[in-house]
Amino acid sequence: MATNRIRPLAAWRALRALVGNPDETKHVFELIDALSGRSGERLYERFRSTPSGARILAEQRELLPTLANREALLALPPGSLGRCYAEFMGREQISPEGLVEASVEGGRGPDPALPPGRRLVGARMRDQHDLWHVVTGYGRDLIGEAAVLAFTYAQTRNRGIGAIVAMAWWKAGAGAPWVRPFLRDAYRRGKRAAWLPAQDWEALLARPLAEVRAELGVGDPPRYQELRSAAGEAVVAA
């Protein structure tokens, strides 16, 4: 359930659980829920102040049904954002519905106390996470997840997301010295790029991915050495 109250103890527990099992997405949502404070309200106000955001709110347009229609996405032209997204989700054996389930388990399910507009924007933020993976070029390995969250923190300034990035920064240490500059570059990419939360993703899905990246100022996807947990490797191997 959404709250404006910062809960440090709950955040610490979620952070420890995430360190123990980085593939358990619900811990990400638990940590974000504990530290978000008023970041959701600030994001909503910015969202509705943009032309595209105002239009999406007026139309009460949900993103999930479009992203869940894998057959329609795979029918889009090769190289399009939507086709690449569907192929990415297939390779990783994940689904947008699975992200919804993880968010509910992690305490970030729909809050009936929130106005409909706030709930809609929160849902769109959740649902577009894997689109950001595709647009930025960061994979779902441990380094790629940390990088897309560093990019996301630059875009949203959500303290829960920032805490996860700080954990990844700390764990990199001397064992993987290239990771820290990589995360710093991901943050800078997020600062330079257009504001992704209010993009009209439904309109962008049929367009070439390279064209979308250029229009949003994201730049070319970086090359890096993926690092997966044992559980992550098993999913990819399957």
C-alpha positions, 0 to 999 in steps of 0.5 A, spaced: 500 500 500 502 506 498 504 511 503 508 518 504 511 515 511 519 513 510 520 506 514 527 505 515 527 498 518 522 496 513 527 498 507 533 495 511 529 488 511 528 489 504 535 491 502 538 485 506 533 480 502 535 483 496 542 482 497 541 475 499 536 474 493 537 479 487 532 475 482 526 476 487 523 482 484 518 483 490 524 485 494 525 491 490 518 493 490 518 493 498 524 497 498 521 502 493 515 502 498 519 503 504 523 509 501 519 513 496 515 518 501 512 523 496 516 522 490 510 518 487 506 525 488 511 529 485 512 524 479 504 525 478 504 532 478 510 532 473 506 527 469 500 531 468 503 537 466 506 534 460 502 534 453 502 527 453 501 525 460 495 530 460 492 526 454 494 519 457 490 521 463 484 524 459 483 518 456 485 513 462 489 509 458 492 503 461 499 501 458 498 493 461 493 491 456 498 493 450 504 490 453 501 484 454 498 482 447 504 479 445 501 476 439 500 483 436 507 486 438 510 480 435 506 482 428 510 489 428 515 490 423 522 487 425 527 492 429 521 496 432 520 497 439 514 493 440 517 487 436 524 488 440 520 488 447 516 482 445 522 478 443 526 481 449 520 478 454 520 471 451 528 471 451 528 472 459 521 468 460 518 474 463 511 477 462 508 484 464 503 480 468 509 477 472 511 484 474 504 486 476 504 480 481 511 482 484 509 489 485 503 486 489 507 481 493 512 487 494 506 492 497 506 496 491 499 494 489 493 498 487 491 503 493 484 504 493 485 510 497 489 514 491 485 518 486 484 514 479 490 518 476 495 517 481 493 509 480 494 510 473 500 513 473 503 509 478 501 503 474 504 506 467 511 507 471 511 499 473 509 497 466 514 501 462 520 498 466 522 493 461 521 497 455 526 502 459 531 496 458 529 495 451 530 502 449 537 503 454 540 497 452 541 494 459 539 487 460 536 483 466 542 481 468 545 484 475 549 489 472 544 491 467 538 491 472 543 496 476 544 500 470 537 501 468 535 503 475 541 508 475 538 511 469 531 511 472 533 514 479 536 520 474 529 520 471 525 520 478 529 521 484 526 516 487 530 514 494 528 507 494 531 506 487 537 510 489 538 505 495 538 499 490 543 503 486 547 505 492 547 497 494 550 495 487 555 501 487 558 498 494 558 491 492 562 492 486 568 495 490 574 492 488 572 486 485 569 489 479 572 496 478 569 497 471 562 497 474 562 503 478 563 508 472 558 504 468 553 506 473 555 513 473 554 513 466 547 510 466 545 515 471 548 521 466 544 518 460 538 518 464 539 526 466 541 527 458 535 523 456 528 526 455 523 524 460 521 517 459 515 516 464 510 521 460 512 518 453 506 515 449 509 508 449 503 506 445 505 510 439 512 509 439 511 501 439 511 500 432 517 505 430 524 503 429 527 502 436 533 506 433 529 511 431 526 511 438 532 511 441 535 517 437 528 521 439 528 520 446 536 522 447 538 515 450 544 514 445 546 507 443 546 501 447 552 500 451 556 494 451 558 490 457 559 484 460 553 481 463 553 478 470 547 473 472 546 470 478 545 462 478 538 463 478 538 468 472 543 463 468 538 457 469 532 462 466 536 464 460 539 457 459 532 454 459 
